[in-house]
Amino acid sequence: MNTIRNNATRCAKIVPGTRLDTDITNNAVPQFVYYTPNQNNDGHDTGVAFANNWLKNWLEPKLTKSAFTTNTLIFITFDEDDRSESNHIYGCLLGTPVRPPANHTDSTRYNHYSYLATVEKNWNLGNLGRNDVGATPFTKYLVHP
């Protein structure tokens, strides 16, 4: 987006992924962090087993750090799909703000915009007026929806 790419102040907020470990060490994790692994680690070019191993090694050490886990919602999605109309992708909510469902079954239809709708609702941001408008946020699983 040009409104970000052409704005030096906004671009300065885009940092390398290694910055997260520094922020955790300094107890300075921002309110919002969007972390995207590379195409090997996200399974795009390697597959589920590789991505699972990477996530385990990347995430588990962070889960022992209170600067990372205190009041933190971790949203994990694996969206490598089979390109079929009925394809389902994996999504997981993890952290202290999460209220687990009683039966671990949810028939609610979510999509990629559900994540965005959840962020918008959490910070009272409004919506973009696009596909996020009708998306179902994940708020039914949050302690403070």
N, C-alpha and C positions, 0 to 999 in steps of 0.2 A: 504494500500500500504506500502510495506516495506521501500521505500525511504522516507516516512514520519514517519512511526511508529518507525523506527530504528535511527532516526535523532533527537537528543535532542533539537536542535535549532528550528527545524520545530514543534516539539511537544509542545514547549513552547508557540507557537502562537495559540494553540487550548485552548480556555478558556471556563469557564462556561457561560451560557447564561446571568446570572445576571451581568456579566462584562459590558454588553452593557449599562445598566442604569448608571453604574459608569462612563463609557466613555462619555455618554451624559452629565452627571452632570459636568464633568471636561472639557467639550468641546474638547474631544480628541477621537472622533469617527474615526476609521481607514478608509482608502479609500475603503476597501472592508470588508464587514461583511456578513458571511453566517450563518443565524440563522435557526435552525431546532427545532421545538417544539417536546415534547415527543409524544408518540403514543396515548395518550388520547387527548391532545390538537390539534394534527394534524388530528383528526377525524378517525384515523385508527381503534381504538378500541371503539369509541364512536358515531361517525356519524357527519353529516354536521351541525346540530343545535349546538352541543357542540363545534365543531371547530369554527364556526362562532362567538359564544359568547366569546370564549377564544380570538380570533383574535381581536375582537372589544375592549375588556378590555385591551389587551396587546398593541395594536397599537395606539389607539386614544390618550392616554396621551402623547405618544412619538411625535405625530404630532404637539403638541403645543410647542415643544422644537426646537429652531433654530439650535442647535448643531446637531440635528438628521435630520432636513428637508432641510437645506441649501445645494443645489446642490446634493441632494441624490435621487437615483433611488431605489425605493422599488419594488421588484418583488415578487408577491405572486402567488403561485400555489397550487392547491388542486388536488392531483393526486390519490385519492382513486377512483378506477374505477369499472366498472361492468364486467371487464375482457373480453369484447367482442371485436372483430376486429375493429368495427366502433366506439368504445368508444371515447368520447371527455373529456378532462380534463379542468378545469378552470385555467386561467392564467390572471394576472392583472399587469399592470405597473402603478406606482403611483409616483408622485414627480415632482420637478421643471424641471428635464431634459426631461420630457415627453411632446410631442406635440400630443394632442388628435386628433384622426382621424375625418375628417369632418362629416362622416355619421355613425361612431361607428360600421361599418361592415367591416370585413376583411376575405376574402376567402383564404388567404395565409395559407399553411399547415406548422404548427410549430410542434416540438416535444420536448422531454426533452433535447435534445442536442442543441436546439435553445438558451436556457439560457446560456449554456457553450459557444456557438459561439458568443453570445453578449458580454460576459465578455472578451473573447479572442480578439475580435475586439476593444473593448473599450481601452484596455491596450496594443494593438499591440503585443500580445503574440504569434502569430502564432497559430497553431492547434496541436492537439495530434495525428493527422493522423488516426483517427478512425471515429466514427459516427458523430463527430463534423464537419468534413470536408464538408459534404454536407448539414449540418443543416442551416436553414434560421435564421439569427439573427433578433432580434426585432428592428433593427436600424431605420426602417422607421418611428418609433414612437418617436425617440429621437431628441431633438433639435440640438445636435451636433453629427450626426452619425459617 
